[in-house]
Amino acid sequence: MSEVTMDKIVSLCRRRGFIFQSSEIYGGLNGAYDYGPLGVQLKNNIRDLWWKEMTQLHDSIVGLDASILMHPRVWEASGHVSNFTDPMVDCKQCKSRFRADQVDLNGPCPVCGSKGTFTAPRNFNLMFATHIGPDVDAASTIYLRPETAQGIYTEFKNVVQSSRVKIPFGIAQVGKSFRNEITTKNFIFRSCEFEQMEMQFFCKPGTDEKWFPYWREQRMNFYINKLGIIPEHLRWHQHGPDELAFYAKDAYDIQFLFPMGWQELEGIHSRTDYDLTQHQKFSGKDLTYLDPETNEKYIPYVVETSAGLTRNVLMALSDAYDEEQLEDGDVRTVLHFHPSVAPITVAVLPLVKKDGIGEYADKLEHELREDFATFFDQSGAIGRRYRRMDEIGTPYCVTVDYDTLKDHTVTLRFRDSMQQVRVPVSELVSEIRKATKEYKRV
Ligand code: ATP
């Protein structure tokens, strides 16, 4: 195992087409990133696994895709207009800007080293404001959503009335969120435009005591069992009284050991009836729930699971990254992605192009497309082609050679162990499925 640094991850991402700085040809835009051919596939795979986990594998969780632009009153009700601020300070000497809670205000400036030069902290609202319609004035001001959750609360009543869901039930949503972050270092860890995967679970007041530990366990299991994250790289952080929102009963973060240290990946929050009560107050609409069996009327309590999808991408990359010293003296860079997360599942590699081997491999790759994300590569020495696939985390390589033409068998190579087995073409799909199901990172 080698040391995983952010520089190595950033460089691999750029070199192999996972992630690029936004608007690079114009000098780049801070806090914004573009997901390249492999990055978008990796992100979609994580998103799809989360979506399946929530809406397919759990009882009573339905999906939603709310709009990014919402009525400005939403953000007054949620508290974002008045409270969604970070304290900001500037160094008077070098003009660098920091979050006041992230620097020692009595110490030297982390950039230029001068002492006692910080401005007094002032609050800065993280919401991006824009205008709707042709007039640019206070009345037309709206915000890009800083979280997806509020769209779930505002549609709570519509979902109850249209979907025949009964409490307890959840609403899941994946989408873009925007925050005008003061410091956007550490690559995609904290960006101004990012994606979240959030689920609000509505339950009867009192039963939240049962659902809160349930969802904590579910979420940790998801990372270990479905994304294949190394358990030692994950831990819990319970919010202390100074971190807990005034309305929250309890809150835990799942933290991951990123290259820069332990940091939040997902929050699991017991939010009481705060959000729906606020929206009821601000909208004047009845947001209570009527229990069809007992006729009880109440505003449900909410247990929220709130994860960053783009932050999950950084976790998947950092957790998977390795540089291995091989016996022949070579170092191989490899991403040990779980096979269901890897952007490409199977690479088909003809040993040589000639004598019908290239055509055979090409046909085989087309057949495998029905079942897997595939890639065809016939250029360069076979060893170099394996290395290229290792570096982007492709778990299986299939090599077509002269014997294939005779007996319709191929070599199946496993990324982690680099072991090779001979498999009949007719059994390839089931072999790969089996290996994926039984995958364990060693
Ligand atoms: P922080 O205190 O680090 O700013 P937060 O506690 O405000 O984050 P939440 O509002 O709970 O974060 O957001 C839920 C999840 O959304 C976070 O766990 C994180 O994964 C993701 N997230 C939040 N802000 C960003 C961002 N600027 N860039 C990328 N992901 C983010």
Boltz pocket constraint, residues with backbone or C-beta under 6 A from the ligand:
constraints:
  - pocket:
      binder: B
      contacts: [[A, 146], [A, 147], [A, 179], [A, 181], [A, 188], [A, 189], [A, 190], [A, 191], [A, 192], [A, 193], [A, 194], [A, 195], [A, 196], [A, 264], [A, 265], [A, 266], [A, 267], [A, 306], [A, 307], [A, 308], [A, 309], [A, 310], [A, 311]]
      max_distance: 6.0
